[in-house]
Amino acid sequence: METDHVKTPQSLSAKFEGSFAYLTVRDRLPTILTKVIDTIHRNKNNFFEEHGEEGVNAEKRAISFLSKLRNELQTDKPVLPLSDDAEDTVAWNEYMQRQQDMMEDRQPVSWFKSPWLYVECYMYRRIQEAVWLNPPIGDFDVFKEGKTQTFFESQQAIIFLCTHLREVLTSMDNPNEKQLFDHFLKFLQVSLWGNKCDLSISAGQDNSQKTSPIESLASLQRFILVDDSDQVWSALMTLQGSRETEKRGARVDLILDNAGFELITDLVLGDFLVSVGLAKEVRFHGKSFPWFVSDVTKKDFDWTIRQTMASNHKQMSACGVQWKRFLKEGVWSYHDHRFWTLPHEFCDMPTDAADLYTDLQGSDLILFKGDLNYRKLTGDRDWEHTVPFARALRGFRPAPLCSLRTLKANVQVGLQPGHGEMLTSQEPDWMTNGKYAVVQFFCPPREQ
């Protein structure tokens, strides 16, 4: 996959004491595990009502499992193979062996010595293992309460956004290209800044959206460090054809991040793209099980659309009805390939998930939401800030793609010389405070 002479930097890791990865593994991950244990314990009565003593015993076993996991993390114990029999278990254990083969001095793979991306993903998979190994609570979503709460606490912003979308679509009678672009830019940026609502970064604390998302855009513009929105627009417009050729519209794939308000911003963007003819099809890609506290699963996706439909606000409900219609007609669809919940860098996809890579090659534009997707796109490595985005992708080039991301981890490429250093001198935590964002585009060269 290496495409030029630039050496690939090492992975970010908690072995670098004082780094953001170190602080995450030392502080944030145990906090998340503690909240998961508390959530399971608080649902003890529900488990009893639904499953009797068997439910209570499952709750005890899951808590014991997770308490042991927390201790292993905090004391830097070796990472253990998965013991369940899920579809992805073999892939996870093979990846652990791959990590072991790369360890220095034959040290065991462990929480503080291995790549941060791997051990953080591994923790969430082990949380799921705790639930799966303990039926009858095997389908319990330990993060559902937080996702539900952020949705309801963001109601005013959701209503405002849905109303704005319906008003835009109602008023657009044969718009010119500039009008179309202006509206597109707003909905793209709302989806971008919706990514601030990430419960894994706040360790599950309230991260809902309470202000008007559209009115905030102008003041946020200066915090977008790389803005390739024009190139995203061009990628869509090349598929529109001229007046002499038939408009065909694009297939857009949206790799989702968080449930709650952010998912609404993604659905609104998908609605706009289809309704104005910029896209003929939108494919939403989510997670196959609860992941990184607030990531979207199929249950979250369906629940959000049902809640939107059931709203007593006319415009919000109208959006939900339209989204349900898009799904019924096949214009929208939801997909949850297991690769999205594996720890692999995306440059591994052609080898380790060839079916998914082949599917994505059929896309006209792939929008990757959020920080974890950016970390996987770039390999979560210690890149120089000036390294081109294309280089950091390390050969991952299924189709034109764009990262819509607010910065919450210390990896960022594609900046102008001196820009990263200037930001560091002004705000040492600029890569992790969620204040800055990027709209970063890459288009693979056309094959001759």
Disulfide bonds with the S-S distance in Angstrom:
none
